[in-house]
Amino acid sequence: PLSPPPPKKKRKMASSVREIVFNSASVCSYESSSILTSSTSDWTDYAKSSSMQDEDEEGGGEVLSCTSLQEGVTIRIAPMERRVGGWAEEHFHDKLVIPSGENKMRGVVVMLEAMARECVAVALSPHPTFIMGKTYVVHFGASGNLSTVLRRRLPNENEAIDTTFPCRVCTRSKWSSYWVVLQKGQLSAGIGKRVGHGCIGTLDDGMYDQLRPGMDAVHYVGLGNSALGRSATDLKVRNVRVMAVPPQGIALTPMSESDIFKSSQDVNDAALLAQYEEECAKAKARAVKFGVEYKEPPKPDAFLRYSEARRLRDNPDAGFITGIDTLSKEEQEKAARRKRRFEEEDVKRKRDSGDMEDVENTEDGEDVVVTDKKSKDPLPLEQAWDNQDRVSSQRMDPPPHLYSIITTEAPTLEYGETPAVLAKEKIHIFSLDWAAFKQIRSPDIMAHFADYGPSYVEWLNDFSCNILFDCEYSAARALANCTMELPSPP
C-alpha cells in the first residue's frame, strides 16, 4: 500500500504588512487609535494589555487618543505647485485631524515617518485647507536638505513669520521619524519617535496665539512636498498620527547644533562647525559690549563651504560611486579575461548554430566575432589649436611637475604662493573654442559624462569648469573614455 503523504509544513506568516501606496492624503483612510507617551523612551502604539498598563503606571506615561493613517498605507507625494505655497485640497483630509472630544485649544502633535531627498512639508491649519495667515508649515530638509524652516505666511502673501535652522534631516534611502508640536503659540519640530526630544528649533508666535479667536485653533494636518526645480522628486510618508497636546504640555529638549551637524550623513567637516561656533561667540561678545541685539551669523551656508552648499542646492542627488580602480593593472587583466571568455562562448554558440558570417580568423588561427560598432567620428584634432592665439592669455594650467606625479596619495604641492592639492575626483575642462563653449550649459556637460555618474559642474569662468564626481575612480573612468590625447601645439 502507498504510504500517506508527509504532512505539509506550516508556513510562518510574515509580520510585515503589505504596503499600499496612495498619491495624496485626501484619498487615504484614517482610523482612531491610542498612543502611549513617555519622557524617557519612544512614543508607541498603545495595546490594551496588562503589561502595557503596568508600564504606563510605572513610567509615568499617558495614553492619548489619536488619528492614525491606516497601517500599511504609504502616501507618495509629488512636488507641489507654487500657487499658495503649493498647497491644495489633495494635501488635506477632513479626518486627518485631532480626534473629536479632545481639547484642540491645548495644541496639536503630529508624528510621521518619511523617506525623502528633501522638503518634507507638514501643514497645521484650522480647516482642511491652506489658509493664508492662519496655517503653519514646517519644511524638513528645505533648500536641498540644508535646513529646516518653520513658517506662517501673513495674509499679504509677501511676508512671513519664520525661522531657519541648519540641519540635514532627510534620508532618501531609509525611513526617518519626525514630529511637530504647536502649543501656546510655540511651533516646534524635531526628529525621532520621542516627541519633545531632539528638537531642531522653535518658532515663537505667541502674540498671534493670544489674539487668535477660538474658531481658528489649529487641529487639521496637511502633508506636502515643497521641493522645487527640475530635480525635484517624489517623497513617501507613512505612520502619520495626529493628537492633542497632553494637559501637562510637552517639555522640549533641544538638539544642539553640534548634534544636528554630526547627525548628517553627508557632512563630516567638524572644523566648519567649530569655526561657525567661534563666529557665534564673537557676535555674542560684540552684542554685549555695544549693547545691541545679538544676531546669529548667516545659516545654513555657515556649516558648509559655499561651493558645497551651492552644489547641494542645485543637485542634491549623489553621483555614481565606482568604488574600485578599473584602470589598475589587476582590473584590466580581469576585464581582458572576461572579454576572452565571452568571445569564446559567442564563437562556440555561432559555430553550433552554423552562423559563421560574423566570425573571422585571426593571424593566430583563432576565431573571433566581428561586431559592427557605429561611432561618431570626432573632429580633426588639428582644430583643437585654431584659437590658441586668442585665448592663450586666459589659460591657467597646473604646474608642469604635476603631470609627472604617479601616486595613490593626494600630494600637497607649492604652486607659487598658494598650495595646490591634487583633486582626483574632479576633471578640469578648458575650452580653446571659446565662442562655441559659451553656448554650452551644465546639463550639456552632465549629459556628456552621464555614463560615469557626475555630481556637479563647478564653473570657473567662461572658458573653464570642473566636473565633480563622487569618487576618484569614477573621474578616472570618465577621463579615460571621454577624452582624446591632443597633439603638440603648433
Secondary structure, 3 states (H helix, E strand, C coil): CCCCCCCCCCCCCCCCCCCEEECCHHHCCEEEEEEECCCCCCCEECCCCHHHHHHHHHHCCCEEEEEEECCCEEEEECCCCCHHHHCCHHHCCCCCECCCCCCHHHCEEEEEEEECCCCEEEEEECCCCCCCCCCEEEEEEHHHHCEEEEEEECCCCCCEEEEEEECCCCCCCCCEEEEEEEECCEEEEEECCCCCEEEEEEEECHHHHHHCCHHHCCCEEEEEECCCCCCCCCEEEEEEEEEECCCCCCCCEECCHHHHHHHCCCCCCHHHHHHHHHHHHHHHHHHHHHCCCCCCCCCCHHHCCHHHHHHHHHCCCCCCCCCCCCCCHHHHHHHHHHHHHHHHHHHHHHHHHCCCCCEEECCCCCEEECCCCCCCCCCCHHHHHCCHHHHHHHCCCCCHHHCCCCCCCCCEEEECCEEEECCCCEEEEECCCHHHHCCCCHHHHHHHCHHHCEEEEEECCCCEEEEEECCHHHHHHHHHHCCCCCCCCC
